[in-house]
């Protein structure tokens, strides 16, 4: 138990400081230097701490754990949204989340109309060729976008796929301004999708929700109304996520 508590002390000290030396961590935790060094060696081996030169900082394993926690919360909090949107539209609804440098489908409800669009849980979202991918990108910094996007020219799936970075940038600017992204037959012929981003506490996208269906059932004149329904649910999900972070016992509304 003592070692666990000391490990947590080290991680908390690093989280507060950003980075710190062995001497600084020894002073901050009140733990003997040799003990702190042994803990750091173990934490570095597991990826919870990174060692660069003479300093230490939080490692990728901590960020992955945090990401998994956010993903789990989003899946739970988005459940009522997906049920409601499917009932109102009859179309397939999806939740996508950021997983490191990937955007993946974390929840989906198939539509009741035939034919219908389907997504595979855990599958990568094509960021440049899907509405939910573009919605997420529109809510990210340029640096994070670059980590997610494939090398240009981007892969082409139909003759409507955006493959040029400057064209995609204009599309993302429009999505950020309008509050939603649209895809009309960019990843699959005959399919249309509308999506909005889900924003975290820092104002950056952590995922997105979408409605997708056959293009003939989702003509362009329906997009603004669908986007409004998606945005209303996105705000509720974001509010519930913020309330949960402040009080973990809060239930979804």
Secondary structure as UniProt FT lines:
FT   HELIX           2..17
FT   STRAND          19..21
FT   HELIX           22..29
FT   HELIX           33..45
FT   TURN            46..47
FT   STRAND          49..52
FT   TURN            53..54
FT   STRAND          55..58
FT   HELIX           60..89
FT   STRAND          92..99
FT   TURN            100..101
FT   STRAND          102..109
FT   TURN            121..122
FT   TURN            127..129
FT   HELIX           131..138
FT   HELIX           142..148
FT   TURN            159..160
FT   HELIX           165..178
FT   STRAND          181..184
FT   TURN            189..190
FT   STRAND          191..199
FT   TURN            201..202
FT   STRAND          205..214
FT   HELIX           215..217
FT   HELIX           220..222
FT   HELIX           223..246
FT   TURN            248..249
//
